[in-house]
Amino acid sequence: MKIENKNDGKSGMFYIESNGEIIAKMTYRLNENLIKIDHTEISSQLTGKGIGKKILVEAVKFARENNIKVKPVCDFAKSVFEKEPAYDDVYYRNIPENSQN
């Protein structure tokens, strides 16, 4: 299955299409230095096949190629980013500068 990406410079989505129908997608907002993933939706026919993670890998690849950060807002993307240290280089965290962490 081929994962496509389309955007208009402000918003877009990574998606998989089958027979003219989008069966998996991850939508995002985009500005010059940040991609904000806001929704992930996978068709029931693809459930349990790791498609969400594969689409997220494409989003991370896109961020790295464009030297931008990723702010995962949707629960799925956020949970993957929190568990996957390999994505730390592109993971945008909203941590105040005066944080005592």
Secondary structure, DSSP 8 states (H G I E B T S, - for coil): ---EEEE-SSEEEEEEEETTEEEEEEEEEEETTEEEEEEEEE-GGGTTSSHHHHHHHHHHHHHHHTT-EEEE-SHHHHHHHHH-GGGTTTB-----TT---
